Amino acid sequence: MKTIPVRLAGLALTLSLSGCMGFLESAFELTFGPGDIPEVGFDIRFPSVDDIAAFSDEDVKGLPGFPSSLENGTLAHLQGALVVQGKCAEDVVVVQEGADDRVDTDRVFTLTTCTGEPRCAGVCPAGFYGMTIHARVPVQLLDEAKAAQLKDSLAEVSPEAIVQVRLRFLELAFFQNEDGQEVDVTERFDDILLTISNEWGESVDLTTPGHMPRVTADEPQRFDVDSESDLMKRTKEMLLNAEPVSLQIGVSMRLREADLYALRISDAGVRVKVQPEFVISALKAATSKL
């Protein structure tokens, strides 16, 4: 496979000979992604009741509406654990191992329970009864070696040559195990929202609640990072300095009260597969190297 600089130089020479550099500048962009950066895949498994509090099976027998064993828990029982403790919302960090070392083992959850109690009105949408779950996972999108390779293509080029950073979701599905088989339950979740954030607290919404298109193997979805955002500006600086890029990928969702008992917390969660893509202006990057 040709290196990025060779591909850029060849394209720039073609444009120069054609005499159309100004006209075609915006049309010729090179994506540093598929074939250059491996896809990243991971599961976000829902926290259990005892991730919130140290309930034993004996403890839950005395709690109204709880199953005889926490292994049979549902999201309704997760909500119940919050209610028993008098909490409207709780931040929980759950360690979940995975096969890809680019994905942090920490899963950071914000759980919000909405049962109509006035004291929770500040964290619950008006008229909504159920739960909101926001999960975040730190993911390394670009390692040091790949960052150096990309930087070599951008030597002596301004941040404007980095046109876009985007995430192409190849899979985003909610699943649970039923009778030994994994079942897709994505349709039970509402207002799915994708976000990304960095360690400096800068964040960007990739989608709008209620307008998340379905992601399937046949119909992957690509989302651009807001070019004017502080997160994007900082990411460009990191790329120009050949620094590895890590971001938290966040998935937020609402679950109606009527669905809580139908959704398990054991062997259930969200499956994500994403392709990072860094788009550069082939013309600007290449001409600076000629």
C-alpha positions in Angstrom: 0.0 0.0 0.0 1.3 3.4 -0.9 2.2 5.7 2.0 0.1 8.8 2.7 2.8 11.2 1.5 3.2 9.3 -1.8 -0.5 9.4 -2.4 -0.7 13.1 -1.6 2.2 14.0 -3.8 0.8 12.1 -6.7 -2.6 13.8 -6.4 -1.0 17.2 -6.1 1.1 16.7 -9.2 -2.0 15.6 -11.1 -3.8 18.7 -10.1 -0.9 21.0 -10.9 -0.7 19.6 -14.4 -4.4 20.0 -14.9 -4.3 23.7 -14.1 -7.3 23.3 -11.9 -5.9 23.5 -8.4 -8.0 26.4 -7.3 -11.2 25.1 -8.6 -10.7 21.5 -7.3 -9.1 22.3 -4.0 -12.2 21.6 -2.0 -13.1 18.5 -3.9 -9.8 16.5 -3.3 -9.7 15.3 0.3 -7.9 12.2 1.6 -9.3 10.1 4.4 -6.9 8.6 6.8 -9.1 5.8 8.1 -10.1 2.4 6.6 -6.9 0.6 5.7 -4.8 2.9 7.9 -6.6 2.7 11.3 -8.2 -0.5 12.6 -11.8 -0.4 13.6 -12.5 -0.3 17.3 -15.2 -2.5 18.9 -16.4 -2.9 22.4 -19.4 -3.7 24.6 -21.0 -1.5 27.3 -22.7 -3.9 29.6 -25.3 -2.4 32.0 -24.3 -2.1 35.6 -25.8 -4.6 38.1 -27.8 -3.7 41.2 -24.8 -4.3 43.4 -22.7 -1.9 41.4 -24.8 0.8 43.0 -25.0 -0.7 46.5 -23.7 -3.8 48.2 -27.0 -5.7 48.1 -26.8 -9.4 48.7 -29.4 -11.9 47.6 -30.6 -12.0 51.2 -31.0 -8.2 51.3 -33.1 -8.1 48.1 -35.6 -10.6 49.4 -36.9 -8.0 51.8 -37.2 -5.3 49.1 -40.6 -5.0 47.3 -40.6 -6.0 43.7 -37.0 -7.4 43.7 -36.3 -10.9 42.2 -35.1 -13.7 44.4 -31.6 -13.4 42.9 -29.8 -10.4 41.5 -28.8 -12.6 38.5 -32.5 -12.2 37.4 -32.5 -8.5 37.7 -33.9 -6.1 35.2 -33.5 -2.3 34.6 -36.6 -1.9 36.8 -34.6 -3.4 39.7 -31.7 -1.1 38.9 -34.1 1.8 39.2 -35.4 0.3 42.4 -31.9 0.2 43.9 -31.7 4.0 43.3 -35.1 4.6 44.8 -34.4 2.5 47.9 -31.3 4.7 48.5 -33.4 7.9 48.0 -31.3 8.9 44.9 -32.5 10.6 41.7 -29.2 10.1 40.0 -26.0 8.2 40.5 -22.6 8.1 38.8 -21.1 4.6 38.7 -17.8 3.3 37.3 -17.8 -0.4 36.4 -14.7 -2.2 35.2 -15.4 -4.3 32.1 -12.6 -6.2 30.4 -12.4 -6.4 26.6 -10.3 -7.8 23.8 -9.1 -4.5 22.4 -6.5 -2.8 24.5 -7.3 0.6 22.8 -10.5 0.6 24.9 -10.3 1.5 28.6 -11.7 -1.0 31.0 -13.7 1.7 32.9 -17.3 2.1 31.9 -18.6 5.4 33.4 -22.4 5.5 33.9 -24.8 8.2 34.9 -28.1 6.6 36.0 -31.2 8.8 36.4 -34.5 7.5 37.7 -37.7 9.4 37.0 -40.7 8.2 39.0 -42.6 11.5 39.2 -41.1 12.5 42.6 -40.9 16.3 42.9 -37.4 16.2 44.3 -36.1 14.6 41.0 -37.8 17.2 38.8 -34.5 18.9 38.2 -32.9 15.9 36.5 -35.9 14.4 34.8 -37.7 15.6 31.6 -41.2 16.9 32.3 -43.8 14.1 31.9 -41.2 11.3 31.5 -41.4 8.2 33.7 -38.6 5.7 33.4 -34.8 5.8 33.4 -32.0 7.6 31.6 -28.7 5.9 31.2 -25.6 7.8 29.9 -22.5 5.6 29.4 -19.0 6.8 28.5 -16.0 4.7 27.4 -12.5 6.2 26.9 -11.2 4.9 23.5 -7.8 5.5 21.8 -8.7 6.5 18.2 -5.2 7.1 17.0 -2.1 5.6 18.6 1.4 7.1 18.7 2.7 5.3 15.6 -0.4 6.2 13.5 -0.3 9.8 14.8 3.4 10.1 13.6 2.4 8.7 10.2 -0.3 11.2 9.8 1.9 14.1 11.1 4.4 13.2 8.4 1.8 13.9 5.8 1.1 17.3 7.4 4.6 18.7 7.9 4.6 22.5 7.7 0.9 22.6 7.2 -1.6 24.7 9.2 -4.6 23.2 11.1 -6.8 24.2 8.1 -5.3 21.2 6.2 -7.1 18.9 8.6 -10.6 19.2 7.2 -12.5 16.9 9.4 -12.5 14.3 12.2 -15.4 11.9 12.1 -16.6 8.5 13.4 -18.2 6.0 11.2 -20.4 3.7 13.3 -20.5 0.2 11.8 -22.5 -1.2 14.7 -24.6 0.3 17.4 -27.0 -2.2 18.8 -28.7 -2.9 22.2 -28.7 -6.5 23.1 -29.7 -8.9 25.9 -29.4 -12.7 26.4 -32.7 -14.5 26.4 -32.7 -18.3 27.0 -29.1 -18.6 25.9 -29.5 -16.5 22.7 -28.6 -12.9 22.1 -31.5 -10.8 21.1 -31.5 -7.3 19.6 -33.7 -4.9 21.7 -32.7 -1.6 20.2 -36.3 -0.7 19.4 -37.1 -0.5 23.1 -34.7 2.5 23.6 -35.7 6.1 23.0 -33.8 9.4 22.4 -30.5 7.7 21.7 -27.7 10.3 21.7 -24.0 9.9 20.7 -21.4 12.2 22.2 -17.7 12.5 22.3 -15.6 14.3 25.0 -12.0 14.7 26.0 -10.0 14.8 29.3 -10.3 18.6 29.3 -14.1 18.5 29.6 -14.7 19.6 26.0 -17.6 17.7 24.4 -19.6 17.5 21.2 -23.0 15.9 20.4 -22.7 13.8 17.3 -26.5 13.3 17.1 -29.7 14.9 18.3 -32.0 13.0 20.7 -34.8 11.4 18.8 -33.0 11.7 15.5 -30.5 8.9 15.7 -30.6 6.8 12.5 -30.5 3.0 12.9 -27.0 1.6 12.5 -26.7 -1.8 10.8 -24.0 -3.7 9.0 -25.8 -2.8 5.7 -26.3 0.8 6.7 -23.4 2.2 8.8 -23.7 5.8 9.8 -21.0 8.5 9.7 -20.9 11.5 12.1 -18.7 14.6 11.8 -17.2 16.4 14.7 -18.2 20.0 14.8 -15.4 21.8 13.1 -15.8 25.0 15.2 -15.9 23.2 18.5 -13.1 23.5 21.1 -12.7 19.7 21.0 -12.0 19.8 17.3 -9.5 22.6 17.6 -7.6 20.8 20.4 -7.7 17.5 18.4 -6.1 19.3 15.4 -3.3 20.6 17.7 -2.7 17.0 18.9 -2.6 15.7 15.3 -0.1 18.4 14.2 2.1 17.5 17.3 1.9 13.8 16.4 0.2 13.0 19.7 -2.1 10.0 20.1 -5.8 10.9 20.2 -8.1 9.4 22.9 -11.7 10.5 23.3 -14.6 9.3 25.4 -17.4 7.8 23.3 -20.7 8.4 25.0 -24.1 6.7 24.4 -27.2 8.1 26.2 -30.6 6.6 26.1 -34.1 6.8 27.7 -36.2 3.8 28.8 -39.9 4.1 29.3 -41.2 2.8 32.6 -43.3 0.2 30.8 -40.1 -1.4 29.3 -38.0 -1.5 32.4 -39.1 -5.0 33.5 -38.5 -6.3 29.9 -34.9 -5.3 29.8 -32.3 -7.3 31.7 -29.1 -6.1 33.3 -27.3 -9.5 33.2 -25.7 -10.2 29.8 -27.2 -7.1 28.3 -25.9 -3.7 27.1 -24.8 -1.8 24.0 -22.4 -3.2 21.3 -20.4 -0.6 19.4 -18.0 -0.9 16.4 -16.6 2.3 15.1 -14.1 3.4 12.4 -12.2 6.6 13.2 -11.5 8.8 10.1 -9.3 11.9 9.8 -9.9 13.8 6.6 -7.1 16.1 5.3 -6.9 18.4 2.3 -4.8 16.4 -0.2 -3.9 19.6 -2.0 -2.7 21.7 0.9 -0.8 18.8 2.5 0.9 17.7 -0.7 1.9 21.0 -2.1 3.7 21.8 1.2 5.8 18.7 0.7 6.8 19.3 -3.0 
